[in-house]
Amino acid sequence: MLRRAVIIVLDSVGLGALPDASAYGDAGTHTLLHVDQEVGGLHLPHMETLGLGRLERFVGIKPVARPRGCYAKLAELSVGKDTIIGHWEIAGLVQTSPFPTYPRGFPPEVVEPFSRAIGRGVLGNVPASGTEIIKRLGAEHLRTGRPILYTSADSVFQLAAHKEAIRLEELYAMCQKAREMLVPPHHVLRVIARPFTGKAGGFSRTPRRRDFSLPPPGETLLDKARKAGLQVVGIGKIGDIFGQRGLDKIIHTESNEEGVEAVLECLRVRKPGLILANLVDFDMIYGHRNDGLGYARALEAFDARLPEIMQALCSGEALFLTSDHGCDPTHPGTDHTREHAFLLVYSPDLCRGLDLGLRRSFADIGQSIAQALNLEPLSAGVSFWNELKKMNP
């Protein structure tokens, strides 16, 4: 059995289009491979040693002969390609019904009551890239004080506001009102506050975004671990993703670097339980901005810190590195992409070099951890925990 599991989600590092990707307009996408090709070969020696190069034919990531970890490629059963959907499935909840999306913007029955509730109109109300819409409407927003409302291919209601026009706490309050008002059939999965700063021609988003998400519709790995008396720590966006539920401790971070430091700090405290971290820079800063070079450098920066995390693990602890969807920076548009996830597993005292195959669901991760921590089974997923125990390190 494990004493503690550490899940680190590299947000949006997809591993190739799912069979139904064409239904989402994402045929041919492959975030990791295309970033690898974009720079003529990624340098990820530490993820390489765990078996990453055995999952695909890459330019720079090599298939080592004797991996130190176990590896798998995972399909997604849930409908959608959203961060929350992906994380919920990792934690054992499969979403079979889609949340509403708004390719033509939100209808009057959503916008008008919201405008009355906040005492002002809105700008935009279109699907858009966040960086592009503040460039286009930022100056008008500063003149009028009206927040910029926009959405994407995901089920999101996003409000952008300049800190000099709408105070941060006021923006959060507006988003909270939206969250309370967005009920079926307009039960949008996420309301997102998108603060920005700067002057016309040079607006930029700040790292003070906040997500107001629907709570998970059933018990997750986090809930079951906490119920069993284990400490559950969420790092990065995890608190927002799980509606602040199932967590003993929430650590907000503003960068991948802060996320890694938080994981290391938690590992120094030897408490049985679960650590779940989301590293969002890959998605937020690089994938959505079609910046393949920046994406590559962020991957290499994380890989350089990976040995510290591995060395911090003690006997009875295991690391699960994975992803939640894609955001292929070479694909037209700036939305998430419907892709497989990768999985790398490492522990000082589990087997090594095991190919765990193509898994049917992200939920196999949560189910395996539930078994390893001696928790109640999750509602979805097939455990591979017994396979990890078959061979000695």
Secondary structure, 3 states (H helix, E strand, C coil): CCCEEEEEEECCCCCCECCCHHHHCCCCCCHHHHHHHHCCCCCCHHHHHHCHHHCCCCCCCCCCCCCCCEEEEECCCCCCCCHHHHHHHHCCCCCCCCCCCCCCCCCHHHHHHHHHHHCCCCEEEEECCHHHHHHHHHHHHHHHCCCEEEECCCCEEEEEEECCCCCHHHHHHHHHHHHHHCCCCCCCCEEEEEEEECCCCCCEECCCCEEEECCCCCCCHHHHHHHCCCEEEEECCHHHHCCCCCCCEEECCCCHHHHHHHHHHHHHCCCCEEEEEEECHHHHHHHCCCCHHHHHHHHHHHHHHHHHHHHHCCCCEEEEEECCCECCCCCCCCCCECECEEEEEECCCCCCCCEEEEECCCHHHHHHHHHHCCCCCCCCCCCCHHHHCCCCC
